[in-house]
Amino acid sequence: MASDKKTMQSEHPIDARYRAWSPESSQLSKRACEVFPGGDTRASAHYAPYPLTIQRGEGCYLYDVDGHQILDFMNNFTSLIHGHGNARVVDAVSKQAVIGTAYAAPSQNQIELAELIVARVGSIDQLRFCSSGTEATLMAIRCARAFTAKQKIMKMEGGYHGSYELAEVSLIPVPEFRGELERPNSLPVDGSFPDSVLQDTIVCPYNEPELAKQLIEENADTLAAVIIEPLLGSMGMIPANKRFLETLRETTEKNGVVLIFDEVISLRLSGGGAQEIYGIKPDLTCMGKIIGGGLPVGSVGGKRELMQVFNPTNPERVFHASTFSGNALTMAAGLAAMTLYTPSEAERLNRLGDMLRRGFDQALQQSGIRGHATGLGSLVNLHLTDKPLHDSRDAMEGMLGAGHIGRLLHLCMLQRGVMSASRLMYCISTPMTETEINIAITALSESLSELRPYIETERPGLLI
Ligand SMILES: Cc1ncc(COP(=O)(O)O)c(C=O)c1O
């Protein structure tokens, strides 16, 4: 009890207010701590002092156990393109659940969803479904290794491709350990990384065409694939510049290296994903999130000759199993969701994203606090720095400079009924209109006013 009191006393006033505002979530978090390490069942959705426990969702709103209505700009990390409980998706799922959720046999809705994706994404001739984006990037890497008979993989510094070691190498480019920009070190994120993974993963500086070209050419004999997210999501939605992607395309092609676009997040940006916007065709594309209509999903697709690596009749095939791959329930949800998410809906959401970025930038300027919003289309990220962001090193600098103010801003926004990812990533869903965008902009202005006195004493460098 005494130590409890001490914790409460040393707590930041904004944390204390959050606790008082969400007593039921606080209680449930204590219960959760008994059965989950740290009180949560995935690290990415956790934030301090504890996350809100959600009771239900409807459209673009969530309702927590304390009865708050919260505008959901998180959308389960960009996956719920139609928000919660879309009637057409619910209907498709309900009908499918009655007749079976998974068959371990082909079903018609698998073919229909695959046909829809193949028709929209220009670089995809064939695809495989799986159960997560993590599995999609893993299978893409195995495909590239089998096809090229080479082992090494190149990924971007700060890039995230799922929850396994290779996909996380140098996810957090810690300034003391990351090395020179020209030749970044392959850094583990935690103690689970085998040395072999670090040795087999080359880290490429993001948005540096000449450096990337040089690294690919130097490693051409052993390099199976380059994997890149056209919009660096985990480091705060930093779009790739076109010349960088073009250089990757040209250099990989010349050197017999497979180019993998991880469009797990960015597919939502147009019918054909970010690759359509940039006008670049990768060899393989990884997808996930929106194509499952809110249920767990992943997919890897690409050129027919590469995808034949997975053909079960191929004597040298890569064995791709996975119990829930292409399960009928996910396929039903995905087909309904993707049919509704037309290219013109993607454009409408992108315009709302532009409006949100502009509004956030203005709110920051008016508050006299350094910051700006990055992203592309319906994907938006707030940064508490006014320096333009070119790569993950810039993003790290911004985060380190802002200290804990970003975390407090997230809590202030939540208490005004606006939820983003704790790293201040916002994404738009189809139930949203200009009304919801304006609500978020107003919440930011108010949150910045509330934070200003703390910034003055705790982080004065953030004031303009
Ligand atoms: C770019 C990217 N790739 C892959 C993944 C992994 O997808 P999943 O969480 O479905 O395994 C994510 C997840 O956020 C992601 O953002």
The ligand as a MOL file (V3000), in Angstrom:
LIG
                    3D

  0  0  0     0  0            999 V3000
M  V30 BEGIN CTAB
M  V30 COUNTS 16 16 0 0 0
M  V30 BEGIN ATOM
M  V30 1 C 4.5920 -3.4110 -42.8910 0
M  V30 2 C 4.1810 -4.5900 -42.0760 0
M  V30 3 N 4.5520 -5.8110 -42.4690 0
M  V30 4 C 4.1900 -6.9060 -41.7880 0
M  V30 5 C 3.4360 -6.8100 -40.6460 0
M  V30 6 C 3.0440 -8.0260 -39.8800 0
M  V30 7 O 1.6890 -8.2740 -40.0180 0
M  V30 8 P 0.9120 -9.0960 -38.8970 0
M  V30 9 O 0.8590 -8.2530 -37.6710 0
M  V30 10 O -0.4280 -9.3670 -39.5050 0
M  V30 11 O 1.6830 -10.3350 -38.6690 0
M  V30 12 C 3.0290 -5.5500 -40.2020 0
M  V30 13 C 2.2200 -5.4150 -38.9800 0
M  V30 14 O 1.9290 -4.3500 -38.4890 0
M  V30 15 C 3.4210 -4.4100 -40.9200 0
M  V30 16 O 3.0860 -3.1760 -40.5240 0
M  V30 END ATOM
M  V30 BEGIN BOND
M  V30 1 1 1 2
M  V30 2 1 2 3
M  V30 3 2 2 15
M  V30 4 2 3 4
M  V30 5 1 4 5
M  V30 6 1 5 6
M  V30 7 2 5 12
M  V30 8 1 6 7
M  V30 9 1 7 8
M  V30 10 2 8 9
M  V30 11 1 8 10
M  V30 12 1 8 11
M  V30 13 1 12 13
M  V30 14 1 12 15
M  V30 15 2 13 14
M  V30 16 1 15 16
M  V30 END BOND
M  V30 END CTAB
M  END
